Amino acid sequence: MRVTTQDLYCGAYILSKGGSLEEIQLTQGRNGRPSVSFILAGENVEQLSKEFQTGKANTNVVSFKVAMTHLKDVMFQTLRAGGPQ
């Protein structure tokens, strides 16, 4: 299964629960500014996304922090380069 999100926090939550970052897409966002979408894969990524959206997310804070740092690094590398790495 796969889910796509632009929400950095949702992506970090899914990664912290065992999902994997499959791809990152750079698109034209509002006002001509670039926008990044994370494509995450794993057995239960749809369920994890729903948990996050409904406020039922619960994860290890250290795992969440590591996932957040990773996504930020990938996001900024992609934005600086103008496309996926």
SULRASUL-V293321 format. One record per backbone hydrogen bond with DSSP energy under -1.0 kcal/mol. CO is the residue of the C=O (numbers start at 1). NH is the residue of the N-H. If there is no record, write none. Layout:
co,nh
CO,NH
CO,NH
This chain:
co,nh
1,42
3,40
5,38
7,11
8,12
9,13
10,14
11,15
12,16
14,19
15,18
20,41
23,39
25,37
27,35
29,32
30,33
33,29
35,27
37,25
38,5
39,22
39,23
40,3
41,20
44,48
45,49
46,50
47,51
48,52
49,53
50,54
51,56
52,55
60,64
61,65
62,66
63,67
64,68
65,69
66,70
67,71
68,72
69,73
70,74
71,75
72,76
73,77
74,78
75,79
76,80
77,81
78,82
78,83
